[in-house]
């Protein structure tokens, strides 16, 4: 899988999670409003539906967190492999970044 495919998959997953979160939160908000206006058994039913919607939102967030952590671990492994394969390039890049940061900080 190349970088374009990875970015496209990540973007699609992010859009999907955002859509699920928006829908779930909108549903829960509407159900809680109805529950506030209703009484008795109907209010209990609406509250339960709102709780289910919030649980689904929580699960979607946990799934997203797991996916982000997995991608982070994969990026860290790739960086570690690159540094081990190209140590002098990594040292040069780190030195250049340090030099640039030093120049930026000294100008303030």
C-alpha positions as CSV (number, residue, x, y, z in Angstrom):
1,X,0.0,0.0,0.0
2,X,1.5,3.3,-1.0
3,X,1.2,6.7,0.7
4,X,-1.7,7.9,-1.4
5,X,-3.7,4.8,-0.6
6,X,-2.9,5.2,3.1
7,X,-3.9,8.9,3.1
8,X,-7.1,8.1,1.2
9,X,-8.0,5.3,3.6
10,X,-7.3,7.5,6.6
11,X,-9.3,10.4,5.2
12,X,-12.2,8.1,4.4
13,X,-12.1,6.6,7.9
14,X,-11.9,10.1,9.5
15,X,-14.9,11.2,7.5
16,X,-16.9,8.1,8.4
17,X,-16.1,8.5,12.1
18,X,-17.1,12.2,12.1
19,X,-20.4,11.3,10.3
20,X,-21.1,8.6,12.8
21,X,-20.3,10.9,15.7
22,X,-22.5,13.7,14.4
23,X,-25.4,11.4,13.7
24,X,-25.1,9.7,17.1
25,X,-24.9,12.9,19.1
26,X,-27.8,14.5,17.2
27,X,-29.9,11.4,17.8
28,X,-29.0,11.3,21.5
29,X,-29.7,15.0,21.9
30,X,-33.1,14.7,20.2
31,X,-34.0,11.6,22.3
32,X,-33.1,13.4,25.5
33,X,-35.2,16.4,24.6
34,X,-38.1,14.1,23.9
35,X,-37.5,12.3,27.2
36,X,-37.6,15.6,29.1
37,X,-41.0,16.4,27.6
38,X,-42.4,12.9,28.0
39,X,-43.2,11.1,31.2
40,X,-43.5,7.6,32.5
41,X,-42.6,4.6,30.4
42,X,-42.0,6.6,27.2
43,X,-39.5,8.8,28.9
44,X,-37.6,5.7,30.2
45,X,-37.6,4.3,26.6
46,X,-36.3,7.5,25.2
47,X,-33.5,7.7,27.8
48,X,-32.5,4.2,27.0
49,X,-32.3,4.9,23.3
50,X,-30.2,8.0,24.1
51,X,-27.8,5.9,26.2
52,X,-27.5,3.4,23.4
53,X,-26.7,6.2,21.0
54,X,-24.0,7.5,23.3
55,X,-22.5,4.1,23.8
56,X,-22.3,3.7,20.0
57,X,-20.5,7.1,19.9
58,X,-18.1,6.0,22.6
59,X,-17.3,2.7,20.7
60,X,-16.7,4.7,17.5
61,X,-14.3,6.9,19.4
62,X,-12.4,3.9,20.9
63,X,-12.2,2.3,17.4
64,X,-10.8,5.5,16.1
65,X,-8.3,5.8,18.9
66,X,-7.2,2.2,18.3
67,X,-6.7,3.0,14.6
68,X,-4.7,6.2,15.3
69,X,-2.5,4.4,17.8
70,X,-1.9,1.5,15.3
71,X,-0.9,4.1,12.6
72,X,1.3,5.8,15.1
73,X,3.1,2.6,16.0
74,X,3.5,1.8,12.3
75,X,5.0,5.2,11.6
76,X,7.3,4.8,14.6
77,X,8.5,1.4,13.3
78,X,9.1,2.8,9.9
79,X,11.1,5.7,11.3
80,X,13.1,3.4,13.5
81,X,13.9,1.1,10.5
82,X,14.9,4.2,8.4
83,X,17.2,5.5,11.1
84,X,18.8,2.1,11.5
85,X,19.3,1.7,7.8
86,X,20.5,5.3,7.2
87,X,22.1,6.5,10.5
88,X,24.2,9.3,8.9
89,X,21.2,10.8,7.0
90,X,19.2,10.7,10.2
91,X,22.0,12.5,12.1
92,X,22.3,15.1,9.4
93,X,18.5,15.7,9.3
94,X,18.4,16.0,13.1
95,X,21.3,18.5,13.0
96,X,19.7,20.6,10.3
97,X,16.4,20.7,12.2
98,X,18.2,21.7,15.4
99,X,20.1,24.4,13.5
100,X,16.9,25.8,12.0
101,X,15.1,25.8,15.4
102,X,18.1,27.5,17.0
103,X,18.0,30.2,14.3
104,X,14.3,30.7,14.8
105,X,14.6,30.9,18.6
106,X,17.5,33.3,18.5
107,X,15.6,35.8,16.3
108,X,12.9,36.4,18.9
